[in-house]
């Protein structure tokens, strides 16, 4: 954040890379259409960049970004409802439009199937990992433990933890890559 | 060949790189589609393991933001506000005011009475002779006795008593 505060735009790029999935995931709770959710998430980051002057470090950056994301998503839904209402001739349709955000789900059966496959492949890949790798990645991803804590828990050097987690990711990626390509 | 970079991407996801290393890696990743895809997949795996939910981001997602940010002016950010220890600050202000008052009073005093001796000299107790002390004490007793004797209301002093006192 210090680098961003000094005007380093590439440092902000890093924050985008770091939080992009979490923000899209969050926005997707409000905006069901995946492509619209990604647009709203992009707006969130742009708004955050423009509002950097308001960020005083009193809260964590993600907490601040989280609030911007929620407000952006809500504003998006509101403006979409208004836009729809402007063009609707029949007032009776208004109620239908109000519920459109909840009802509109653009996940096609193909997309849903693909997502299910991805989750399944990852789970199977995890199960097939050697025990030490599986424990290391599980402690990291499920328990959110730091490398230092994992090293202590597994009674091994941090370098070994680093290597095990990386090897685990590589093994999973090997199964996942053909599916995504 | 890409293995060390892939390992760094794994560390980046886990926040195990310092900011310099992370930025350096990011620059490398941005110029390499294969690494970019690797980063996306690692993040996808992480997301699925954490939430059991799967969102495949548009491969251009971050790039679109990067391009837009490049066109934005730099927004300077105020420095992080310094937390003030009000207790210490209050003491410092009080001490400063006290010092200024003492200094100011001394200066004004010297201007009004340049030949006056310092306060320290005045503070030395004056030597009083025993006889003088007795006289003063007698004067006090006489005045007090007159007041009680003449009138129960001590604030009203009869003319005769005042004259007598002065004459003695």
Contacts between the chains, C-beta under 8 A, distances in Angstrom:
chain1	res1	chain2	res2	distance
A	3	B	19	6.4
A	3	B	23	7.5
A	4	B	77	7.7
A	5	B	76	7.9
A	5	B	77	4.2
A	7	B	74	4.1
A	7	B	75	7.9
A	7	B	76	6.5
A	9	B	69	5.5
A	9	B	70	6.6
A	9	B	74	7.3
A	10	B	23	5.9
A	10	B	26	6.7
A	10	B	27	6.8
A	11	B	19	7.4
A	11	B	23	6.4
A	12	B	69	6.0
A	13	B	26	6.1
A	13	B	30	7.4
A	13	B	62	7.1
A	13	B	65	7.7
A	13	B	66	5.3
A	13	B	69	7.2
A	14	B	19	7.9
A	14	B	22	5.7
A	14	B	23	6.0
A	14	B	26	5.2
A	16	B	62	5.1
A	16	B	65	5.1
A	16	B	66	7.1
A	17	B	12	7.9
A	17	B	26	6.4
A	17	B	29	7.8
A	17	B	39	7.0
A	17	B	62	5.7
A	18	B	12	8.0
A	18	B	15	8.0
A	20	B	43	7.6
A	20	B	57	6.3
A	20	B	61	6.0
A	20	B	62	5.8
A	21	B	43	5.1
A	21	B	44	7.5
A	21	B	46	7.7
A	21	B	47	5.0
A	21	B	55	6.8
A	21	B	57	6.7
A	24	B	55	5.5
A	24	B	57	6.1
A	24	B	61	7.6
A	25	B	47	6.8
A	25	B	51	6.7
A	25	B	53	6.6
A	25	B	55	5.9
A	28	B	55	6.4
A	34	B	55	6.9
A	35	B	58	7.7
A	38	B	57	6.7
A	38	B	58	5.6
A	38	B	61	5.9
A	41	B	61	7.6
A	42	B	61	7.0
A	42	B	64	5.8
A	42	B	65	5.5
A	42	B	68	7.7
A	45	B	65	4.9
A	45	B	69	8.0
A	46	B	65	6.7
A	46	B	68	5.7
A	46	B	69	7.3
A	46	B	72	7.6
A	49	B	69	5.7
A	49	B	72	6.2
A	49	B	75	6.9
A	50	B	72	6.9
A	50	B	75	6.4
A	52	B	75	4.8
A	52	B	77	5.1
A	53	B	75	5.5
A	53	B	76	7.1
A	53	B	77	5.3
A	53	B	78	6.6
A	55	B	77	6.9
A	56	B	78	7.3
A	56	B	80	6.6
A	56	B	81	6.1
A	57	B	80	4.8
A	114	B	56	7.8
A	115	B	54	4.1
A	115	B	56	7.7
A	118	B	44	7.2
A	118	B	48	6.7
A	118	B	54	4.9
A	118	B	56	7.6
A	119	B	48	5.5
A	119	B	52	6.5
A	119	B	54	5.6
A	122	B	45	5.8
A	122	B	48	5.0
A	122	B	49	7.0
A	126	B	49	7.5
A	137	B	49	7.5
A	140	B	14	6.4
A	141	B	46	6.0
A	141	B	49	4.0
A	141	B	50	5.9
A	142	B	49	6.6
A	142	B	50	7.5
A	147	B	14	6.9
A	147	B	16	5.9
A	162	B	7	7.4
A	162	B	10	7.8
A	162	B	11	6.8
A	162	B	16	7.2
A	163	B	7	7.9
A	165	B	10	6.2
A	165	B	14	7.0
A	166	B	6	7.2
A	166	B	7	4.7
A	166	B	10	4.3
A	166	B	11	7.9
A	169	B	10	5.3
A	169	B	42	5.6
A	169	B	45	6.3
A	170	B	6	6.8
A	172	B	45	5.3
A	173	B	38	7.1
A	173	B	41	5.3
A	173	B	42	6.8
A	173	B	45	6.9
A	176	B	41	5.7
A	176	B	44	7.4
A	176	B	45	6.7
A	177	B	41	6.5
A	180	B	37	8.0
A	180	B	41	6.7
A	180	B	56	7.3
